[in-house]
Amino acid sequence: MRPKPSRRKAWLTHGATAFVALVIGVGIGNDGGSGGTVGSAAPAPAVTVTKTAAAERGEPKPAVTVTEKVTVTPKPAKKPGPATTVEGEGQYLVGEDMQAGTYKTAGADKDGFIENCYWARTKDASGEFDAIIANENLKGQGRVTVNKGEYFETKGCQEWTKVG
């Protein structure tokens, strides 16, 4: 007869399965896009300016109204560059997905399953152990400096904000 598994082991097994499913779901749902469009300036609005000339003193003539049409051209939309904040879990290419520089975080995401913040700088997106340049598990706040061409990976952290 096979012994019945303990409740603790069952909770750990189900919890680990739920966590893996959550991570996979977030990875699938996060397309990394901002939803904006580049260069989508609206057509220039037409503005009508009406000027009324004052009548000279002593002349009972009606005032003259002059209407001129002025077209205002808005400045072209500035092309967005790489982000200066990193929010959520993922792997970001420095120089394309985020700007190079020093970033800070307040630490682990308090709403997370485990209160642990992991970050890594990698030389490529392979996920291999030998691709890691530097990494750390944070319990509190932390900083990291990333360089153009590297990849930055973050898991379980609050927002990273560029500070230098």
Residue pairs with C-beta under 8 A, 6 or more apart in sequence:
15 113
19 113
22 113
23 89
26 88
26 89
27 89
27 90
30 88
30 89
30 90
32 90
32 97
34 80
36 80
38 77
38 79
38 80
39 76
39 77
39 79
40 77
41 74
41 76
41 77
42 74
44 71
44 72
44 73
44 74
45 72
46 69
46 70
46 71
47 69
47 70
47 71
47 72
48 67
48 68
48 69
48 70
49 67
49 68
49 69
49 70
50 65
50 66
50 67
51 65
51 66
51 67
51 68
52 63
52 64
52 65
52 66
53 63
53 64
53 65
53 66
54 63
55 61
55 62
55 63
81 99
82 94
82 95
82 96
82 97
82 98
82 99
83 97
83 98
83 99
84 98
84 99
84 161
84 162
85 159
85 160
85 161
85 162
86 92
86 98
86 103
86 152
86 154
86 159
86 160
87 159
87 160
88 154
89 154
89 155
89 156
89 157
90 153
90 154
91 122
91 125
91 151
91 152
91 153
92 98
92 151
92 152
92 153
92 154
93 125
93 151
94 100
94 146
94 147
94 148
94 149
94 150
94 151
94 152
95 148
95 149
98 146
98 152
98 162
99 162
100 146
100 147
100 148
101 145
101 146
101 162
101 163
101 164
102 143
102 144
102 145
102 162
102 163
102 164
103 143
103 144
103 145
103 146
103 160
103 161
103 162
103 163
104 141
104 142
104 143
104 160
104 161
104 163
105 117
105 119
105 138
105 141
105 142
105 143
105 157
105 158
105 159
105 160
105 161
106 141
106 158
106 159
107 117
107 138
107 139
107 140
107 141
107 142
107 157
107 158
108 114
108 115
108 116
108 117
108 138
108 139
108 156
108 157
108 158
109 115
109 117
109 156
109 157
109 158
110 158
112 156
113 156
114 156
115 139
115 156
116 137
116 138
116 139
116 156
117 137
117 138
117 139
117 142
117 154
117 155
117 156
117 157
117 158
118 135
118 136
118 137
118 138
118 153
118 154
118 155
118 156
118 157
119 135
119 136
119 138
119 142
119 144
119 152
119 153
119 154
119 155
119 157
119 160
120 132
120 133
120 134
120 135
120 152
120 153
121 132
121 133
121 134
121 135
121 144
121 146
121 150
121 151
121 152
121 153
122 131
122 132
122 133
122 150
122 151
122 152
122 153
123 131
123 133
123 150
123 151
124 131
124 151
125 151
133 150
134 144
136 142
136 144
138 157
143 163
144 152
144 160
145 164
146 152
154 160
